[in-house]
């Protein structure tokens, strides 16, 4: 059984023995059958080999591929108006990376707010209040002013 990694492009080669017709006259496809849909991939024939290239399976079978899933496959060749199926088999799906997560628990976290006091800010505030207070009453006369009044 062939194993195909869903993330990789694959080239599948078949050795084919052809008699009674020139190999260049062969056409056909490699077919994969998945969920009642047939996917066909063109083949190329060179020197007794049939080559089919399959793009990564997850590029066209995205949502429903599971590890170990089995897909039916067959090689169909048309030669001189004759339909021939020289190979049939099953393909196993390989998913190299699989990550699943489930929620185990959800908790509400209560954070206690701790009061903070910044002493430097309080001291600066008190100093500013003392400087702002004004002295009420008559202002003392300066020495210069007293001297002027005597003259």
Secondary structure, DSSP 8 states (H G I E B T S, - for coil): -EEEETTS-EEEEEE----SS-GGG-EEEEEEEETTEEEEEEEEEETTEEEEEE--GGGTS-TT--TT-EEEEEEEEEETTEEEEEEEEEEEEE-S----------------------HHHHHHHHHHHHHH----S-----HHHHHHHH-
